[in-house]
Each structure stands twice: as C-alpha cells, then as structure tokens.
Amino acid sequence: MTTRVALYGGSFNPVHHGHLIIARSIAEALDIDQVVLLPSHAPPHKLAQGLAKTEHRMAMVRLAVTNDPLFSVSDHDATCVGPSYTVKTIEHFKSALPDDAEIVWIVGADSLLELHTWYQVAKLVANCRIVTANRPGSAIGSLDALEAMIGKEATRRLLDDVIDTPHIDISSTQIRNRVKENRSIRYFVPSNVEEYIRQHGLYAAGQTTGTS
C-alpha cells in the first residue's frame, strides 16, 4: 500500500490552531498517513525580519503536535544553509522515503497564485502533488502566468487539487501583535505554545526576535 506523506512548510512564527486545522483537514480529505511540519530558516518569499529564532519556532511546533501521531516535525528546512527552496526539500524527501511513497506539498491559495515565481516551478510540479488549502466559497484567481510555464494539463491538476478547508481567522501576525499589546492569545495557539511564548518573552514590545 502506497504511503502518502504531506509536507507543510512555513515560518510558523508562531504556529497556531489555523495551521493545525488546515493540515488535519487536508490529511482527512486525502487519506494522508503522515503530515510533516517544516519550519523554515529563511523563507525565500518572506522577509526574515521579525522571525523568532529558529530554535524557538522549532520548539513551538514540536509542542503544538505533542502526542498527535498524524504529525511529525522536520528540521530539514530550518537547518539548511541559504533559502529553503521547496524543490530542494522535495528532492530530499523523495530520496529519504520509499520509492512508492506519494509526496503532497500543502500550500495556501495566496501561494498558489505566486507559484509561477517559485524556484524551478516546472520541476517542482513534476516531482510532487501540490494541494491548495482554500477558504470555502473563495474563487482562485488567474493562473495564466503559471500555465505559460508548466502547461495546461499541469495547471488543471493543480486546480483539481484545490480543497476547501475550514476558515480559521487567525494569523501569526495577529498573534504577534496581540502579544506586543499585552493581550491574551489563549485559544489562538495550543496552551503549551502560549506558555512557551510567555516563558521566553517572544514577540513582546521591544523584543528583537532574531533569525538564527
């Protein structure tokens, strides 16, 4: 029986319930055996400024999925030198997993619209199944630029793999701002993550979080 592994990358700055609900919803929709969370050290499409240190983000993600067998956490992207390009991450996992394993990469709708700007996107699309988590009822915008790069058939497959997931109105930016304003983040993040943020003084006003 083919093993189906979903990879879910991001800065997770910090990880929150929205991330976890999206990942579980995709896993249930596609019969995913394992979801691997991949905190990134230097996301190619995001400014590094404002990131909590890699060690803190890794620790928070591990706490968030403690005792949940669906999830595992990888430091592959967090410890790589330079930008953690998705196509390189996929190559790593293809070499590490059984030959018949199917790799799914989870993205949000915003990332799908920017996919044409990603490094070696044609190779990426050929090497894994890309599944988009979409807000129910939200239309996907034009993918003309992407279609020009990867062709109509590959673009159609991407659109077929757009999955409606619960709309959870939580963002990492919102959480960071609430902490900075000394407001509660209870119910935004798992309780052990909330405690970790408090204990380590992350995201507080005047705090320099660093990127290492």
Protein Blocks (a to p, Z undefined) as FASTA:
>chain_A
ZZdddddddfklacdfklmmmmmmmmmmnopabdcddddfblfkbcfehpacfklmmmmm
mmmmgoiakbccdfklmmpgcjddfklmmmmmmmmmcfklccdddddfklmmmmmmpghk
lmmmmmpccdddddehiacddfklmmmmnojklmmmmmmmpccdddddbdfklmmmmmmn
opafehkacfklmmmmmmnopoiahiagbjZZ
